[in-house]
Amino acid sequence: MLEQLMDLVKNFGKGTVVENPEIPNEQNQEVLADATKTITSGFQNVLAGGGLQNILDLFKGSNGAGSLLKNPMVTMMVGHFISKLVGKYNLSPASASNVANNLIPNVLNGVITETNNAQNPGFTLDGLIGSLTGGGGGGSQLQDLLNQFTGGTGGNNGGGGLDIQDLIGNFTRKAQDSFQPGDQSAGGGLMDMIKGFLSK
């Protein structure tokens, strides 16, 4: 699932990063890897804080990348990526803002679109969350829940025998177990894996 996310970052990063004269070519892969890490860490932080419902809300459907910029979770990711671009790559705040405000929402919109695409069974919310929490997801519980929301059946979470509070608690614990904010070694491992995928 991370590989599919990185493919989206690569695709959307072509114009905003690779062809951007303000980002030296030798830094392209590193910037794209940091964009991917910003998104995965953002989701991990939200999950670890018990915010599975916020992620489900985000995936209920998007009206395009522009509308995502109104979402606090997306704003947090964009802000983090701007700081990274300014601090690590010495981009001007205006350039960093332009890159982050284009790349992050477009990638997330791509993730949401693919997750809601019944023709792409390999791209599911369970797969995404599972890859972020070090587990296999949870079968298809989250995807079923998402389909329930987006299929017009309303917020009747009990209909499919799913208890959303149990799900949230379960994924919060998994995220907290797999993601320790102070643990740099875990971050390094993920970053190395992301760079490995991107250099293919």
N, C-alpha and C positions, 0 to 999 in steps of 0.2 A: 504493500500500500504506500509506503514511503517513496518507493520508486516512481509510482504514478504521480504523487505529489511533486516530486522533483522534475518529472517530465513537464508538468504544467509550469513550474518555475522557469525551466529552460525555454519553453515556448514563448511565454509572456515576457521573459527577460531579454529576448533577442533584441527588441527595439529599445527597451528602456535601459538595459545594461550593456549588452555586447556591442551595440552600434552607437553607444553614448561616448562621444569624444572626451568627456570629462572623467571617464573611468578608464585607466590604462588597461590594455588588453590582458596583461599578465595578472590583473586583479579580477577579471570577469568571473572566473570559476569561484573564487573566494566570496565575492559579493553575492552570487547566486546561492552559494551554500549558506551564507548568513541569512539570506531572505527565507530559505527553507527552514532554517533553525528558528528564526523569529516566529514563523507560523506554528511549527510544532511545539515550541516552548510556550507560545501564547495559549494554545489549546491545553497543554499540560497544566499550566498555571490555573486556568479556569476550572479544569476537571478537579485538580487537587483542592481547589477552594469550594468544591461542591456545586460547580456551575454547569453541570450536564444539561440542565433545562435551558440555559442560555445558548448552549451549542445547538440543542434541538431547535430552538426558536430561529437561530441563524440559518439552519438547514431546511426550514419549512418552505423556503423558496425566496429567491432574490429577484428584485426588479432590475438587476444589472449591477455592475461594479460600483457605479456612482452612488446607488442607494446604500451600499454596504458601508460607505464612509460615515453614515449616521449611526452605525452600530458601535457601542462603547468598546466591545471586544476587538473589533477591527481597528478602531481608533488607537487602542492601546498597542496593537501590533505595529501599526504604521509609525507611531511615535517612537517606539523602541528601535525600529529599523532606521528611522531618520537619525537618531542619536548614534547608532552604530556607523552609519555612512559618514557622518560629520567627524566623529571621534576616531574611527579606525582608518578611514579612507581619505580623510581631509577634504571631503566635498563641501562646497558652500551650503549653508542651510537651505537656500532656495533650490539648488540642484538636488540635494538629498531629499527634500520634500517632494519635488517633482517625481523622482524615481520611486520613492516609497508609496506615494499616493496613486501611482499608476500600477506598480507591480503587485503589491499586496492585495488590494481589492480585486484585481483581475484574476489573480491566481485563486483566491477564495471563491470568486464567482464561478470559476471553472470547476473547482472541487464540488461546489453545491450543485451545479448543473449536472456533472457526471454522477454524483450520488443519487440524484433524483431521476436519472435516466434508466428506465427499466431495461433498455437494450444493452446496458453495460453492467452485467451482474458481478463483475470482478471489482467494481468500485462501490463499496458500501460504507455506510456510517460505522457499522460494527468493525469493518476492516481498518478504517482510519483510527478509531478510538483504540482498538486492540493494538495497533502498531505504536500508539503513543503511551500505552500503559504496560507494554511488554507482555500482553496476553493475546489471546486469539479473538478478542472482541467480546462475544457473549452470544454466539450463535448468530441469529438474525434478529434478536430482540429490538435493538435500536432501529434497524432498518424497518422492521414491522411497525414500530411506533411512529417512525417518520412517515411511512406510507399511510398510516392511519390519519396523521395530521394533514398530509398533503392530498389525500384521496377524498377529502371533503366529508369525512365521517365525524368531524368535530373533535372535541377534546375528550372523548369517551375512552379513557385509558384502560378502563377495566374490561372492555369488551373482549379483548384478546387474551385475557387472563394475565395481563402485565401489570405489575405494581410499579409505577414510576418512582415512588420513593425508595423502594428496594433497589431498583436499578441505579438510581442516583447514588445511593449509599455505597453500592458495590463498586461502581466506577470511580467514585471519589477515593475509596480505600486503595484501589489498584493504582490510581494516579499518584497518590501520596507515597505508596510503597516504591513505585518505580522512578519517581521524580523527586529528588532532594535538591532544592534550590542551591544549597551550598556545595553540592557535590560536583566539582569540576571534572572529575574523571569520567563521569557518565556523559557529561556534555561533550567532552573531547571525543569519546567513542562515537557518539551520534554524529558529531561534526566530521570525523574521519570517514564515517560511512557515507554521509551525504556527499562529501568531496569525491569519494570513490565512484559513486553513481554518476555524478555530474561530469567526471572526466572521461566517461565511456564514449 
